Amino acid sequence: MRKAIVMPLACFLVILVALIHPPKASAESLEGTIVSRSGVPVAGLTVQIVHPVFGRRVDAITDSSGRFRFIQIPETDQPYSLEVYWGSDLVYWQPASIQGDAVIVQPIRLP
């Protein structure tokens, strides 16, 4: 009889805590454009965003206009790392804070 009461009560408490403290939605996005030193958009580059704590990487590939986009990035107090690879060579790195939807207004200019 006791087990029959404890399990529903535990489920009720978990649901109650979830309603009082809902998890953060992860609908943030980050997008931008990558151009060459001369300002020409660069297609086919691998852009990675790296989680500051877990090291989790998410990839995007630049399109014919040099654009990339990441969606549903969880917010964190620490900045992510934004990395750009030409094949296996790291050609660009910068910290990127994700707080709501963000657009990198100035194109990222490769060295």
SVG drawing of the C-alpha trace seen along z (x, -y; Angstrom):
<svg xmlns="http://www.w3.org/2000/svg" viewBox="-2 -45 48 47">
<polyline fill="none" stroke="black" stroke-width="0.4" points="0.0,0.0 2.8,-2.4 4.5,-1.9 1.2,-2.7 1.2,-6.2 4.9,-7.0 5.3,-6.6 2.4,-8.9 3.5,-11.4 7.1,-11.5 5.8,-12.0 3.6,-14.8 6.5,-16.5 8.7,-16.3 5.9,-17.8 5.3,-20.5 9.0,-21.5 9.1,-21.5 6.1,-23.9 7.6,-26.2 11.1,-26.2 10.7,-25.5 14.0,-24.8 15.3,-27.6 14.1,-27.3 16.9,-26.8 15.6,-28.8 18.6,-31.1 20.4,-31.3 23.6,-32.7 24.3,-33.6 26.9,-35.5 28.9,-35.7 32.5,-34.8 34.4,-36.7 38.0,-36.5 40.6,-39.2 39.4,-41.0 35.8,-40.9 34.5,-38.0 32.1,-35.5 33.7,-32.1 31.6,-29.0 32.2,-25.5 34.0,-26.5 33.2,-24.6 32.1,-26.8 31.9,-25.3 30.4,-26.6 32.0,-24.9 30.2,-24.8 32.5,-26.4 31.9,-23.7 31.1,-20.4 33.2,-21.0 30.2,-19.9 30.7,-21.0 28.0,-21.9 28.9,-22.3 27.6,-24.5 28.9,-24.9 29.0,-28.3 26.7,-28.6 27.5,-30.3 27.1,-33.7 29.4,-32.8 26.5,-32.7 26.2,-30.2 23.5,-29.8 23.2,-27.9 19.8,-27.3 18.6,-26.2 21.8,-27.0 21.4,-26.8 22.2,-30.1 25.2,-30.0 26.9,-32.5 30.3,-31.7 30.9,-32.5 31.0,-29.8 34.0,-29.5 33.3,-30.2 35.8,-28.4 36.2,-28.5 38.1,-25.7 39.4,-25.5 39.6,-21.7 41.2,-20.6 43.1,-23.9 41.7,-26.4 41.7,-29.8 39.7,-31.9 38.6,-31.9 36.5,-34.2 34.4,-34.0 30.7,-34.3 28.1,-35.1 24.7,-33.6 21.9,-35.6 18.8,-35.5 19.0,-35.5 22.2,-37.1 23.5,-38.2 27.2,-38.9 26.6,-42.2 30.2,-42.8 31.3,-39.9 34.0,-37.7 37.1,-38.6 39.6,-35.8 43.3,-36.6"/>
</svg>
